[in-house]
Amino acid sequence: MAVHAHPDDESSKGAGTTARYAAEGVEVLVVTCTGGERGDVLNPAFEVPPGHEFETLAGKRAVRRLEMAAAASALGVRQHWLGFVDSGLPEGDPLPPLPQDAFARVPVEVAAAPVVEAVRRFRPHVLTTYDPSGGYPHPDHVYTHTVSMEAWRAAGDPARYVVDGGAPPWTPLKLYYNHGFSLARLRAVHEAMEGLGLESPFGDWIESRAAREIPERQVTTRVTVADYFGQRDAALVAHASQIDPTGFFFAVPRDVEADVWPWEEYELAASRVPVEPEEDDLFAGVRGTQEAR
């Protein structure tokens, strides 16, 4: 079960992994905390689908649900909405307060309750989410980490989140943080592109990260996903309001990416089964155990 903040996050973070496991017969559920209603249009070629409008939060929510359905189909996964409202990305100095209806303002136990219920109903052995920074400082990403950790701790506790008619407790076995654009990945692809005489999209990014001395989080797990780049890309393109098909995500030729960086990386944040220091499978230590039967 992959917990994400907005529609499109599932396609830009761990999409190859979910597509691979789904193709291998693993049940995969993407949980989307918000409707992405406050996301800006990031694709200059985007056209609002016929019969829809994009001027209100409700209108944006409806369009982004269409996009999400197409992305989930491309990945071959199930998807579940929690129904919270996008907090938006505050800008300015000082930062303005979040909207009253923002996901990141919902009390933790209220926001975590549907995540706990989703865990109990879906019964995942592996849970993925964001690290404490959210991966980047969007309030919804940071809060997705918070509610995911609450669900990890509480879903198996019969004394917590007791709901009439709710699913029985369930305890996931492993918890991972998604790693997206690590500095190691950026440098490897950047150097490969320059070696081929191609323009790299990562040069300025590498320099800015090095200048800011952003600490790199530990990588414990690399899942090989090159065979699923096509599904990942189809899922990205499905989010037409957010993803420019001629933009950043598609700047590296896929054969170069497959040769240099065919993996998606994760950080094992917690485990209830014995683990090895390095893994190539999120289900390492889970497959074949009594708990997985």
BELHU-V460783 format. One line per field, one symbol per residue. ss: DSSP state (H for helix, E for strand, C for the rest). Layout:
# BELHU-V460783
ss = ???
This chain:
# BELHU-V460783
ss = CEEECCCCHHHHCCHHHHHHHHHCCCCCEEEEEECCCCCCCCCCCCCCCCCCCCCCHHHHHHHHHHHHHHHHHHHCCEEEEEEEECCCCCCCCCCCCCCCCEHHHCCHHHHHHHHHHHHHHHCCCEEEECCCCCCCCCHHHHHHHHHHHHHHHHCCCCCCCCCCCCCCCCCCCEEEEEECCCHHHHHHHHHHHHHCCCCCCCHHHHHHHHHHCCCCCCCCEEEECHHHHHHHHHHHHHCCCCCCCCCHHHCCCHHHHHHHCCEEEEEEEEECCCCCCCECCCCCCCCCCHHHC
